[in-house]
């Protein structure tokens, strides 16, 4: 049995037979043989042999990968979040992130608030089809990638915009150059697409922040500045659309800013009262499922348990914010998108949260690791991201502030 412990406490634990921080006994967990292996899925099996009253169990599940002793950092993960573990057998049908003919190691685990306990390794040969990232082509953005935003028109065209504008066609995997955006080059802008037009603006250049907003008409291939924007200058905003209305707010403009607005091209701007605040870093994201937005990384300053991993559901019809299951890790520079029924968040920079695509299911209010990624050996941050026809598309972005110049897709199924 292998135990992973945080760095400082690990030294204390390994130097003594008994630890005051971790009183014995530990929970005991084992991994069983993989069953029902098919092209569609495999069933992982485990058993909790004993539990400990001295440790607070957070979750449990399975982790797997092509290298022996897979961990959360090196493998994919399936977690029973919110379920109270009991002694006895448990199993999970796994239907993603495995390639036919490849040998994988799987281990069960129990994660407590202080340490993680892994079960034994089980080796099996997968019959599943690959659910992997596929490289499409290099990005056309070579110098201003941190200013690139990704906006879908809901059909086949995806608009990539900085001061440059490209229309990417999914069917033919090709970019078409469009009219340049008239504003200044910037990092961390916002963009959205409503009523047949692309909107792009805000962001920052060094310590200078912008509050200009521009609209682009694809039919005329022309830009026009939007007058009367009431939002103060800032970058890193949350931005999403529901029913042809845009919602923008929070972010960072020298310091954190906390207002939240709705924009209707026909009637203008309306400020929305919210108890939530920016998390202090300006790093937050959002996705929309069935007319409701899920805000990842905003906080409630009135809650003692508030964290920058918090998630809130926004209902535009009732103007309410409801707390949901927190995002599994605290990261910087994550991005998100959604299918008709699931949300997807690509992790950015943070130890323990690297190289992961997370999936959120609103029906059961739970997160899981959908798959891992390794585009160029580094975690990808602030990437463009969108969903179309059962696939998540990612790129361009940057890793450790170096342009990836890559554009990838990942099949996640029709959900």
Secondary structure, DSSP 8 states (H G I E B T S, - for coil): -EEEE-HHHHHHHHTSSS-SSS-S---EEEE---BS--SS-EEEEEEEEE--TTS-EEEEEEEEESSSS--TTTSEEEEEET----SEEEEEEE-SS--TT-EEEEEEEEEESSEEEE---EEEE-------EEEEEE-S-SS-GGG-EEEE-SSSEEEEESSSEEEEETTTTEEEEE---SS---BS-EEEEETTEEEEE--EETTEE---EEEEETTTTEEEE-S---S-S-BS-EEEEETTEEEEE--BSSSB---EEEEETTTEEEE---SEE--SS---EEEEETTEEEEES-EETT-TT--TT-EEEEETTTTEEEEE---SS--BS-EEEE-SSEEEEE--BSTTSTTEEEEEETTTTEEEEEEE--SSSS--BS--EEEETTEEEE---EETTEE--EEEEEE----
